[in-house]
Amino acid sequence: MLAKPRLQRTFILVSGLCFAGSMVMGLVPLYAGQNQQTGQPVASIEQPSEQDLLREEEKGFALVLQREPENQTALEGLANARMQLKDYAGAIAPLEKLVSLYPERADYRQSLEEAHQKQRQP
């Protein structure tokens, strides 16, 4: 009678070890890096430049302004994006609108003045 429970425990122990081993072997490729095993080069993803990101922002703000022409956040974002892109002439229109909507904001007037000055420079 004693042989039967001992045989069951041994079988359970061996089965558990086999299961654990198969789980570990299944996880090894995740940590070893699958691309290294296949020998295939990893495709590089081209990162967009800062200029490209600014142009995308500019387009997004312009779309918002088509729906909401007096949206303060979109006007600020458009003006800032254009200033960073050195499109000073393009930044003047949203800055003028901000100054007319919010005459108490000295920073808008200062940014508008800066855009005018930089536009005049060769």
Secondary structure by P-SEA (a helix, b strand, c coil): caaaaaaaaaaaaaaaaaaaaaaaaaacccccccccccccccbbbbbbcaaaaaaaaaaaaaaaaaaccccaaaaaaaaaaaaaacccccaaaaaaaaaaaccccaaaaaaaaaaaaaaacc
